Amino acid sequence: MAASQEKSTFRMAADAIDLATVPWRTLWTGSTMPALGLGRFGTDRFTGEQVAAAVLEAASVGYRHFDCAPVYGNEHLIGHSFRAILEGGISREDLWVTSKVWNDKHGEGDVIASCEQSLRDLQLDYLDLYLVHWPFPNDHPPGCDIHSRSMDAKPHVHDNFMTTWRQMEALVDRGLVRHIGTSNTTIPKLRLVLRDARIKPACNQMELHPHFQPPALFQFTHEQGIVPIGYCPIGSPNRPDRDRTATDTVDVEDPVIVHIAKRLDVAPGVVCIKWAVQRGQVPIPFCVKRAQFVSSLRAVVADPLTNQEMSDIAAIDRNCRLIKGQVFVWRDGQSWEDLWDPTGDITPP
Ligand SMILES: NC(=O)c1ccc[n+]([C@@H]2O[C@H](COP(=O)([O-])OP(=O)(O)OC[C@H]3O[C@@H](n4cnc5c(N)ncnc54)[C@H](OP(=O)(O)O)[C@@H]3O)[C@@H](O)[C@H]2O)c1
């Protein structure tokens, strides 16, 4: 029965993982977040009802961290799961819920309205983390092909971004969100936010998996006391064809990952999760299958990878960005690389 149609009930599973053993990350505010979350973007492979039902089931085995966004189209369904979890006895303080403001809601007044809508949909009084989903104020239709480009696409302009950020700060002031952060940003963009922010980002959500480790950005976030949250942590192996290019590599087929997976008797994807937590990022794999999310959580509480395995995985970085952001290109003749400030300076408008 769909999560939206029937009042769900929640109870911890008999085989739940001991929460005291799950690693946590401490943010600059002193708050802690679970070091493993669950991404909730089902693409077109899973319905919103399936994604919402998996929230309930994942919470019953010990997950407490959920990564949401209005653009995933399922917050109104996931809200039923959160209500059931809270009515089932889990304290709100023990949950970590992230949402994000989408690219067409950066304007004055829009950020606050967008956050309020997410809170209504998720049936929560506050969010633990609210992110600016992309630094580009451009909408594009969900499910559009990577080769489509919006003719209205606009560049990142720091002063405009700060208009968005001031509203993010106001959300903290009003108690609607506990932390704010960035996503899909770069070192030069982050530097300016850090210079001008009244409330600095607590987290930066970024693509992170063994074949895409961006060491400089990863290091920078750590140095600045910003927790890196890693999306596509398994290399999004089953993403739709429209999100693939011919040069993309496949993390879960890498011999190093496969070899470690055999030693541990787990799926290669689980090795990617284990590596991510051990490296110090917060992976948010997408998953609706109980056996998979249980094995991911079990792996992060089990014995660590060896130092040799950690350095073997460090050596397989292919700088293979999967989410290139082609739809955000704002000028003729640009390539998607320009979105990521390859010169070390923000690509000029
Ligand atoms: N901020 C952003 O712009 C942004 C961009 C992209 C994604 N995200 C977030 O990141 C999340 C994850 O990204 P993603 O779904 O693209 O990539 P992913 O987490 O790397 O890959 C997800 C796939 O990995 C497989 N998997 C998951 N757990 C597994 C396990 N224990 N063992 C084996 N296979 C496993 C599943 O495949 P099967 O289902 O086929 O078994 C699942 O569909 C999204 O849901 C979203 O919340 C954020």
The ligand as an ORCA input file, in Angstrom:
! r2SCAN-3c Opt
* xyz 0 1
  N      23.462     17.394     -4.630
  C      23.269     16.887     -5.827
  O      23.265     17.603     -6.845
  C      23.068     15.415     -5.997
  C      23.280     14.839     -7.268
  C      23.096     13.462     -7.407
  C      22.715     12.697     -6.301
  N      22.500     13.291     -5.079
  C      22.100     12.482     -3.900
  O      22.945     11.337     -3.821
  C      22.143     10.152     -3.729
  C      22.872      8.957     -4.286
  O      23.248      9.140     -5.635
  P      22.944      8.060     -6.780
  O      21.685      7.327     -6.500
  O      23.013      8.766     -8.083
  O      24.194      7.098     -6.758
  P      24.750      5.911     -5.829
  O      24.253      6.054     -4.451
  O      26.191      5.925     -6.091
  O      24.161      4.591     -6.511
  C      22.901      4.103     -6.150
  C      22.748      2.658     -6.629
  O      23.759      1.829     -6.051
  C      23.235      0.561     -5.784
  N      23.441      0.241     -4.360
  C      23.069      0.956     -3.259
  N      23.433      0.331     -2.122
  C      24.046     -0.812     -2.505
  C      24.639     -1.891     -1.800
  N      24.679     -1.926     -0.462
  N      25.175     -2.903     -2.527
  C      25.146     -2.877     -3.861
  N      24.606     -1.893     -4.595
  C      24.062     -0.877     -3.920
  C      21.754      0.573     -6.099
  O      21.531     -0.048     -7.365
  P      20.202     -0.940     -7.644
  O      19.062     -0.163     -7.099
  O      20.162     -1.087     -9.104
  O      20.417     -2.240     -6.921
  C      21.426      2.060     -6.189
  O      20.407      2.356     -7.083
  C      20.837     10.539     -4.437
  O      19.774      9.713     -4.068
  C      20.661     11.966     -3.957
  O      20.085     11.989     -2.666
  C      22.691     14.621     -4.913
*
